[in-house]
Amino acid sequence: MDRRLPSQATAEELLREAEARHATLDTRLKALGRRAHPTPTEQREMTELKKQKLAAKDEIVRLRRLA
């Protein structure tokens, strides 16, 4: 029987979600990075994805401390 506190279970669930989000962002960034000449729109998207990926990584580090 699992006797974890609800906050621990929630932190672990949030960690898995953050890791999945980070992986998804990484996959999209790699796809855009393979383009020889990204358009200005793609370049802006890459910049935004990098920011989101970094935020997800920060969240992962924070949640690992809680889990």
Secondary structure, 3 states (H helix, E strand, C coil): CCCCCHHHHHHHHHHHHHHHHHHHHHHHHHHHHCCCCCCHHHHHHHHHHHHHHHHHHHHHHHHHHHC
